[in-house]
Amino acid sequence: MSSSSLPGISTHTAQDGKGILITQSAMEQLARLCKEKGSAQLLRVGVRSGGCSGMSYTMDFVELDSIKNEDEIYQYQTLDGTEFKVICDPKSLLYIYGMQLDFSNELIGGGFNFTNPNATQTCGCGSSFAV
């Protein structure tokens, strides 16, 4: 399912219309990484205490058996039909609900970038925030 949170930027939500907004470039990068990791891996996204602004984003591949009953599971599908799942614990979801995940190939400032509408303060590194 597609939606757009910023003019001119195409984003994707999970198939149920919820979850994290993911831009097309991030979808392509995540699909590539998921293919490399194999079908037994899921992408876990969350937050933890720490970082320049008080909280920082976490993003890592985990095994299927690490899913907890309370985790939210979101299924995404790229334009070419590649599917992958993103999981998030309910506590983290309170802080990142509606967040947009983007990916840039730039030499400086490239990589995954988070845009969080819940953040009241962010730092220059782009991976730390406060609410």
N, C-alpha and C positions, 0 to 999 in steps of 0.2 A: 504494500500500500504506500502511496506517495502523498506527501503533503509538503507545504513550504512554510518555514518559519521566518525566513528572511527573503526579501524580494530578490529574484534572480538566482537563488540557490535552491536546488532540488534536494529535498530530504526524504528519508524513508523512515516509517515507523514499523513496528513489528506487525505481523499479519493480523493481530487483533486490534490494531490501531493505537496501541499504547506503547509504553517503553520509551527508550531513548531515541531521539531524532538522529539519524545518521546520514551525512551527506553522501552524494554519489561517489566522490573520491575515497571517502572512508569505507564505504560499502565494498568497493573494488579491492582495497587493501586488506580489509578484514576477510573477504572471501578468499583471497590468495593465501593469507596466513592460515585460515581454517583448513584449506585444502592441504597445505604443507603439514599441519599438525595431525590430520586424520579425523575420521568421524567419531572417535572416542573422546574428543576434546571439545570443551565448551569455553566460551569467553566469559569470564567473571569480571564484572565491572562493579566498583564500589568506592567507598571513601574510608579513610582512616585518620586518626588524629595525627597532627604533625604538619610539616611544611611551613613555608614562610608566613602564611596567613592563618594558620590554625588547623586546617584540614587539607588533605591531599587526595587526589583521585588515585584509584588503583585499577589496573587492567591486566589480566593474566589469563592464560589458558589453564584449565583444570580438567581433571578426569570426570567422567560421567558419574562415578560413584561418590563424588564430593558434593553433589546436590543435596541440600537439606530440605525438609518438608516445607519450611516457611519461605524458601527462595521463590522469587518470581522468575519465570522462564519466558523469554520472548523469542519468537522465531522470525528471522529476517530472510528475505529472498532478493537476490540481485536481479538486474534486468536480464541476465543470461540464464537465470534459473538456479543458480547456486544458492543453497540454503545453509544457514548457520544459526546457532542459538546463542543468546546472551542471557546470562543469569545475574541476578542481583539480590542481595539480602534486603529485607524490609527496612532495616534501619538506614542503610545507605540510600535506599530509594527515596526516603523522606527528603534527603539533601539534593538528590540529582534528578528528581522527576522533572521531565521537560527539557533536560539538558540536550545540547546538540554536540555530536562528535564529528569532527572534521579531520581530514588528513591533507597534509601539504608536502610536496616534494622539494620545497625550497631548501637551499643549502644552510641558510641561517633561519632558525625558527621553524624548521620543517618537522614532520612527524605528526602524531595525533594531537589535536587541539580540542579543548573542552570549552563550550560556551554554556554557562549555567545561569538560568534566569533567577535562581534562588540565591545566588551569591551576592553579598553586599560589598565584598572586597575581593580582589584577585591580585596575584603577584605577577611580576614580569615573566616568570618562567612558564606560566599558563597551566601549571599542574597543582596549584595550591589556591585555596579560597577560604572565605569566612562567610558565615550566614548570620 
